[in-house]
Amino acid sequence: MSRTVLHADLNNCYASIEMLHHPKLRGHPVAVGGSAEERRGIILARNYEARAYGVKVGQALWEARAKCPELIVVPPDYDKYLRFSRKFRGILADYSPQVEPFGLDESWVDISGSARGSGEKLGEKIADEIRERVKFELGVTVSVGVSWNKVFAKLGSDIRKPDATTVITEDNFRDVVWPLPAADLLGVGRATQGKFARYGVRTIGDIANCDAELLKLWFGKCGASLWAYANGRDSSPVTETGDEAVVKSVGNSTTTPRDLENEHDCHIVFQNLSESVAERMRELGLQAKTVEISLRRNDLASFTRQTALRDPTHISTELCAAAMKLLRENYRWERPLRSIGVRGTNLIPIGQPRQLTLFEDEVKRGKSERLEYAIDDIRRRFGHHAIDRALLRLDDKLGRLNPKSDHAIHSIGFGGIQ
Amino acid sequence: MNGSAIDYRPYMDSEDKVYVDVTERRTKDGGLIPLSFVWEDGVSYAVDDVLDARPAASLKAGGMGLRYTVRVKRRETFMYLEEERGLCRWFMERK
């Protein structure tokens, strides 16, 4: 039996949410991006006015400002976006229990089992209802793709924006999907796109009409997937996913106001970053089983290292200690560091049973945890810098960073492809 | 470079969003009913009737929440119950 899958995508999500909350921003070119300091920060989202100037997601702030001097750059407010995202999925869940988020601003919904019937007509009707409800209840717009598989549903939501429904059927996909550039297909990244271009494969239709064996030869297993996607032969299910699984990792990185010269400098910045990472993990009700650090030297060479923790954690001092251990084991200080980051991955919900050990002070651990929750409370009521660790006061430049600058929430990949 | 950057802060306050003090009744089945509110001029207004409540965004004030349609002195108006950062507050739109 043919399925009916919807993919709903909030248009310019972060920028739209900011424009809803701040009416004076409307009509101006607006972007959500890193801090006002020019040295760091990229564009995370922009509205249509900014897009008209050539402002793009992922651009450095200075680059965006060069294109659009009137650009208003608003710092990101992940709390608000997470809350929005939850409400958005709440609306989708009214139509089917099978809702699978892809990041904060996109979700698939499989409505094949709907009591209201099935088929594209119903899919389109529900898609239109969802658009109206999101507009009315959340004050932002959403584009919806309707198809019989996830890949084309996602493609459909990209075709017409903002606030539109696009239906891709088994009868029309050759006309609608195949003329699109190969890069539009899920799973075709920059490297794949370059390779395709060299082989003269330009459109999704070209991929579909390649010999599947040849694609396998070029790209291995991924080649076979791409061929299947291009032909609408994607049977991956829309999986019911809990709230907690929306986020695959929580991390923060920063380019510091001055280069980092030694372990002590790094300790200050790692602690600062770890606090924001730990705070966000607690908000999401998650703990990390793995800690990863990223280091970028001042000649811009960079690498990452990770380590598994004995106990999953959402305590900043534990994250910071793991980060420092990784640093000591992997960096010889050939050059100063320009930017560093900490990330918690391999996330599990708080409250899962775990093995205690005789060699660790569980009472002390409990105390650290309570301390951090207390700090969260104080900060929520009185602002972030109402309470700081003394360590962060040792160096005003490094300790006073607001670490919430980088795009820090990463979603689950699709079919092993990110 | 910093000098050329446009400050976002003047754009962040909404002139049409008025937070109000509200006297409310919590019903035994968990519902919340506004009884009266104090407008920014200090005058207290009784809510004569609640006609509707549904989730909605306010483009005018800039925000979203549970929107109550209420009758005050024979006129219909909206009261929004907004939840943000653990704070639960009422706001109304300036006419």
Boltz contact constraints between the chains, C-beta under 6 A:
constraints:
  - contact:
      token1: [A, 21]
      token2: [B, 62]
      max_distance: 6.0
  - contact:
      token1: [A, 21]
      token2: [B, 63]
      max_distance: 6.0
  - contact:
      token1: [A, 22]
      token2: [B, 11]
      max_distance: 6.0
  - contact:
      token1: [A, 22]
      token2: [B, 12]
      max_distance: 6.0
  - contact:
      token1: [A, 22]
      token2: [B, 62]
      max_distance: 6.0
  - contact:
      token1: [A, 23]
      token2: [B, 14]
      max_distance: 6.0
  - contact:
      token1: [A, 23]
      token2: [B, 62]
      max_distance: 6.0
  - contact:
      token1: [A, 24]
      token2: [B, 11]
      max_distance: 6.0
  - contact:
      token1: [A, 25]
      token2: [B, 11]
      max_distance: 6.0
  - contact:
      token1: [A, 38]
      token2: [B, 1]
      max_distance: 6.0
  - contact:
      token1: [A, 72]
      token2: [B, 6]
      max_distance: 6.0
  - contact:
      token1: [A, 72]
      token2: [B, 8]
      max_distance: 6.0
  - contact:
      token1: [A, 72]
      token2: [B, 11]
      max_distance: 6.0
  - contact:
      token1: [A, 74]
      token2: [B, 8]
      max_distance: 6.0
  - contact:
      token1: [A, 136]
      token2: [B, 56]
      max_distance: 6.0
  - contact:
      token1: [A, 137]
      token2: [B, 55]
      max_distance: 6.0
  - contact:
      token1: [A, 137]
      token2: [B, 56]
      max_distance: 6.0
  - contact:
      token1: [A, 138]
      token2: [B, 57]
      max_distance: 6.0
  - contact:
      token1: [A, 138]
      token2: [B, 64]
      max_distance: 6.0
  - contact:
      token1: [A, 139]
      token2: [B, 57]
      max_distance: 6.0
  - contact:
      token1: [A, 139]
      token2: [B, 59]
      max_distance: 6.0
  - contact:
      token1: [A, 139]
      token2: [B, 64]
      max_distance: 6.0
